[in-house]
Every structure is written in C-alpha cells, then in structure tokens.
Amino acid sequence: MRTEDSTLRPLRPAHRRRWAAVLAVIVAVVLGTATAPVAAAAPGPNTGFALPFSGAPGFEYLAPPKLTDRAQLNQPLGQKAADRIAAGIGLSPKDALSEKQYRQLLSGGGIGGSRDAAKIIDACLIILTNTKGRPMFGDSVVGSYGLYVNKQGMLQSPANASAPTRQVNALIAPGGYVGNWLRANGATHTLLALYRSAYTIEIPFGFVSQQMSGAAQLVTNTKGDVTSTVGMSMAPPLWLVNFALLYIVKPSLAAAMPAYWAPIPQPVAAAIKASPTGQVPWSKYRSYFE
C-alpha cells in the first residue's frame, strides 16, 4: 500500500458499527426537534472517509472531493456551485440574512448584540474562506488542506481548541447567542431554514468527530491504495455544517470556501500530531506548501 500518512487509521468495522449506532440515536433525537425534514438526498459515495468523519451518507457527495490537479488547490467554490450545494442540503438564497442583518451581526449590533461574539464570528468567516485571493497571516493560503495560520504564526486545524472556529460552537449551540440574536433581529425564518436543512443532520457527526480527534484535529482518508491526512474542517460533516452557517450569513461567503481538499504533506501532518497543542510554526513548515 502506498501511504502518505499512516499515523491515524480508519475506524475498525466494529468501531464503525458502534459509532453508527450512537450517531443514529443522536440524529434521531436531533431530528425530533427539527421543524421539517430536509429533502431527500443522493446515495453516499465512497469518498475515503470513514464514520463518523464521512457524515450522513446521503449528503457526503456534496462535500469537496480530493483534488486531482494542482490547479484546483485552494480554489474557491464559486457562487454557482455554492447555490447548487445549498439546494442539495435544503437552503436557498432567500434563507440568508439581509445586508443590514449581516452587517449588524458582524459588528455586534442589533438587539442583544455583542462585539466579543461578533469578533469570533468574523474570525470564523475569515478562517473558513482562506482560499485564493483571501490570504491570512503571512499571506498564507492553506484552506484546501483544512488548516490555517493564526495571528501568532502557528499552523493548525480550524478545529483546534484555541481556534475561533472551535470556540464558536458555544455561540451556535441551541439556546446560544446566534439563535437568540436571529430571533431578536427579525431573522427567525433564517434560523428555521437552518434547522430544516442537512445542518441538523450533520451536527452530531461533526461533534463526535471533534471529540475523538485529540489536539491535532486531523482526519485520515483512505481510498484505493492511498492513505492521507487532512484537517478536520475539510471532512464532509464539518465542511457542510460550516457551509450552511456561512450560506445563511451571506451566500457569497460560502462561495469562497475551498472547492477541493488536499492531503497535508506527511512531515507536516506528523509534526501537528506530535505537538501537544496541535500547532506548529508556519515559518518552519511553509516550504512544504510552496
């Protein structure tokens, strides 16, 4: 077997069945609170991701595929593809916030607004759209790898415990800041649309994936004779959850998300896994991405 990275291995069949059973219960509970079922989806493809990292089989085909050409690296989706994916998970442009609501949310304005919460949300939007034309710290563009470089110059997964994209979980949880803000600012329809979409179905898969992935927050993908590693944010359930959130905030933001995932260079993945914080200096590993 040709292996790019074999430190993390796919779940064994017994473990897959156990997680599938647990997820089935969680999904049933979550769906019990949903206001309406999402439209039927296509059968799940063999993407190389194992449960729970593959997410709900019926929506896995909508997540970014592995790149097949270097030119696809860090390419954004584009609006046409974003609208198609949105329709596939049960969302449409009319479900998104108005321009005024968008600006209020990002500034911490509106009824019950919080500047501290707005800063976290704004940081998430920047991290999750780190594609060509949207560089971050040190002009880094590594979105397709499921990584980003923080303000301290550390390379890490967006699911790292220190990342705004992980800290935002408390804000988007039921009864949290985002839901309360949407209700108070005339966007209840947006919240209902989100809960009716595949977002509700994918949330449990994403939660379990994060809980079992340690400090590194990386995911193993095995397809054919190749095993590789990518950051958690590019695994189907996490990517689709983030896509849904960005789309309801502003569809053009979702259109800037990575269209393809790329394997993290093996030495970099090994270093991130070996790091107790799941972080490594960008300056030391930047050459692997050039």
Secondary structure, DSSP 8 states (H G I E B T S, - for coil): -EES--SS----HHHHHHHHHHHHHHHHHHHHT-SS-----------S--TTTT--GGGGGGS--B-SSGGGTT-B--HHHHHHHHHHHT--GGGS--HHHHHHHHHT-STT--HHHHHHHHHHHHHHT-STT---GGG---GGGT-EE-TTSEEE-TTSTTSHHHHTHHHHSTTSHHHHHHHHTT-HHHHHHHHHSTHHHHHHHHHHHHHTSTTT-EEEEEETTEEEEEEGGGSHHHHHHHHHHHHHH-HHHHTTSBSSB----HHHHHHHHHSTTSEEEHHHHGGGG-
